[in-house]
Amino acid sequence: MKKRMGRPPKSGNENLSERMMMRLTPSEMVAYNQAAEIAGLDRSEWIREILNRAAKKALQGKNLAG
């Protein structure tokens, strides 16, 4: 099958419309890039996956309704 050109598909079925900007040290950027490459993901997907896991863990058992 011929490799298609253009933008790769988005993650999941949800539109990714929000942006989050953060400052990093050069060594953090290198580490994140390397970790994403090892995982076979682009950096944004890798960071999103790690943050989603951390958020779920932090919220586990918490009732945010009140």
C-alpha positions in Angstrom: 0.0 0.0 0.0 1.4 3.4 -0.9 2.1 5.8 1.9 -0.3 8.8 1.8 0.9 12.3 2.1 -0.7 14.9 4.3 -1.6 15.3 7.9 -1.8 12.1 10.0 -5.2 11.3 11.5 -6.2 12.9 14.8 -6.3 10.9 18.0 -9.7 9.4 18.9 -13.1 10.7 17.7 -13.0 14.0 19.6 -12.0 17.3 18.0 -8.8 18.6 19.4 -9.6 22.3 19.6 -7.9 23.5 22.8 -4.3 24.3 23.2 -2.0 24.3 26.2 1.3 26.1 26.1 4.1 25.4 28.6 7.7 26.3 28.9 10.3 23.5 29.1 14.0 23.2 29.7 16.0 21.9 26.7 16.7 18.7 28.6 12.9 18.2 29.2 12.2 18.7 25.5 14.9 16.1 24.6 13.5 13.6 27.1 9.9 14.0 25.9 10.9 13.7 22.3 12.9 10.5 23.0 10.2 9.0 25.1 7.6 9.7 22.4 9.8 8.2 19.8 10.3 5.0 21.9 6.5 4.8 22.3 5.9 5.2 18.6 3.9 8.4 19.1 4.4 12.0 18.2 5.3 14.3 21.1 1.8 15.8 21.4 0.2 12.4 21.5 2.7 11.1 24.0 2.2 14.1 26.3 -1.6 13.8 26.0 -1.5 10.1 26.9 0.8 10.7 29.9 -1.3 13.7 31.2 -4.6 11.8 30.7 -3.3 8.9 32.8 -2.1 11.2 35.5 -5.4 13.1 35.6 -7.4 9.8 35.8 -5.2 8.6 38.7 -5.4 12.0 40.5 -9.2 12.0 40.1 -9.8 8.4 41.0 -12.3 8.2 43.8 -12.8 12.0 43.9 -16.3 13.4 43.7 -16.0 16.7 41.9 -19.8 17.4 42.0 -19.6 18.8 45.5 
